[in-house]
Amino acid sequence: MTSDLLQPGPQRWLSGSVFSSAADDYVSYLRQGGYRPNSVRLYLACVAHFAKWVSEEGLGLTQIDEEARQIFLDVQLPHCTCPQPVRRQRHELHAAIDHLLHVLRAQGQIPAAEHKDPISQELMAFDNYMRDVGGLAETTRRQRTDIVRRFLRDVFVSGAIDPNTFEPAHIR
C-alpha cells in the first residue's frame, strides 16, 4: 500500500526501518481520519525521513517516544543533510511523528506516553493551558514551551520545581 505513495529513496528508508510493519496501518489511520491523499503522502514522507534517522541512530522501537521526536526535531533537523526528496518542515514532521506514535501505541509496539518528571508534567500543563485557554497556535506554543523548558532545566537542575526558590536573577 505504501510503495505507491513514496519515491524509491524514502520507500527504502521506511521499509528498512523498525516502522516497516506499521506503515500500512499508518496510512489506513490517516485515511480513516479524513486526511486527503496529498496529506497522507506528505506525512508518510515525513515518517520515512524520521525512519532514516532512527535507523542511522540504531534506535529500537522501545526508544521511540516524544523525547526521540524532540531530539530529531531539535538536534538532527537543523543540521539535516539528508538527500532529496526529504521533508524538512518542522511542523509537518512534528505532526506526522505524533500520528506515528499514536499508531505504534495502538498496535502495542511502544508503551503509553509517560510524563513522570515534574518538568515534563509542568510543560504539558502549560501547553494545555496555552492551547485551551489562550487559544495559541502550535508554533507559538512550541516556541514558548521550549523557552520555559530551558528555563526550568537551568533553574531546577534536580527536576523538582519549587516556585519559592525563584529569584529575580532567574527571571532576568
Secondary structure, DSSP 8 states (H G I E B T S, - for coil): --TTTS-HHHHHHHHTSTTGGGHHHHHHHHHHTT--HHHHHHHHHHHHHHHHHHHHHT--GGG-SHHHHHHIIIIIGGG----SS----HHHHHHHHHHHHHHHHHTTSS------SHHHHHHHHHHHHHHHTS---HHHHHHHHHHHHHHHHHH-TTS---GGG--HHHH-
